[in-house]
Amino acid sequence: MQEFHQTAREVLTFGQAQRGVFSLISQYWTGSPDRGKEFLCAEFILTDKLGSRRTFLYLTERLVIS
């Protein structure tokens, strides 16, 4: 979770550096009842002189079996 939140902050900072505005729209989990939670997602909208565009951040947990 710490890595996810850090990366989300970096996305927002990047938008400001590009003279645009990145807005965090939502955060949610994707997955299925069979597999459980697979990805933690954040959805952003970038608004700048070119208009508005959506971008997404996905984080998954790597399972290591030994």
Phi, psi and omega in degrees: 000322180298316179297319180298312181294323177297315180294321177299319177296322179294322177298315179296319178294321178301317179300319178294321180293333180271011181061037176231184178236119173263128177243132175281120182270311180198162172232138183200163176260146170245161180156198180214162177300326181288317185262347182079200180287126182251317183226138168266128187239148170229135180247131181236156169239128175260125176241124178211196184295344179269355181117209182242139178221149177261146173218155186230148174242127179237137177228132175234159180265132178272125180264125178247122179251126180244000000 
